Amino acid sequence: MNKEKSFEEMIDELENIANSLEKDELTLDESVLKFEEGMRLSKECSNILDNAEKRIKILINENDEIHEEDFSANE
């Protein structure tokens, strides 16, 4: 079963990667792999935040009523 990680799970994983890199206990190859994984997770988290920001901006105030318009992340 391939479950997508939540934003919070990815942030926790990023923290673990940062901690392991700070300990200086990894080989150069292991450090590079951890760094690459951290960069991938960072980009995924950034995309999630960008999409959330777009969804929030779509909320429009018309005649003192708030409504949400359809949003597609593939725009």
C-alpha positions in Angstrom: 0.0 0.0 0.0 1.6 3.3 -1.1 0.1 6.0 1.2 1.1 9.6 0.5 2.8 11.3 3.5 1.1 14.2 5.2 2.7 17.6 5.3 3.4 17.1 9.0 5.0 13.7 8.3 7.2 15.2 5.7 8.3 18.1 8.0 9.1 15.5 10.7 11.2 13.6 8.2 13.0 16.8 7.2 13.8 17.4 10.8 15.2 13.9 11.2 17.3 14.3 8.1 18.7 17.7 9.4 19.5 16.1 12.7 21.3 13.2 11.2 23.3 15.5 8.9 24.3 17.7 11.9 25.7 14.7 13.8 28.5 14.1 11.3 28.2 10.3 11.7 27.3 9.6 8.0 29.7 8.9 5.2 29.9 11.4 2.4 27.7 9.2 0.2 25.1 8.8 3.0 25.1 12.5 3.6 24.6 13.3 -0.1 21.7 10.8 -0.3 20.1 12.4 2.9 20.6 15.9 1.4 18.9 14.9 -1.8 16.0 13.3 0.1 15.7 16.5 2.2 15.7 18.7 -1.0 12.9 16.5 -2.5 10.8 16.7 0.7 11.4 20.4 0.9 10.1 20.9 -2.6 7.1 18.8 -1.9 6.3 20.8 1.2 6.8 24.0 -0.7 4.3 22.8 -3.3 1.7 21.9 -0.7 2.1 25.4 0.9 1.8 27.1 -2.5 -1.4 25.2 -3.3 -2.8 26.1 0.1 -2.0 29.7 -0.4 -3.7 29.6 -3.8 -6.8 28.0 -2.3 -7.0 30.7 0.4 -6.7 33.5 -2.2 -9.6 32.1 -4.1 -11.9 32.9 -1.2 -13.6 36.0 -2.4 -15.7 38.5 -0.4 -18.7 39.5 -2.5 -21.5 41.6 -0.9 -20.3 40.6 2.6 -20.6 36.9 1.7 -17.6 34.6 1.4 -17.7 31.9 -1.1 -15.1 29.5 -2.6 -14.4 29.2 -6.3 -13.2 26.0 -7.9 -9.5 25.6 -7.8 -7.3 23.3 -9.8 -3.7 22.7 -8.7 -2.9 22.0 -12.4 -3.3 25.6 -13.6 
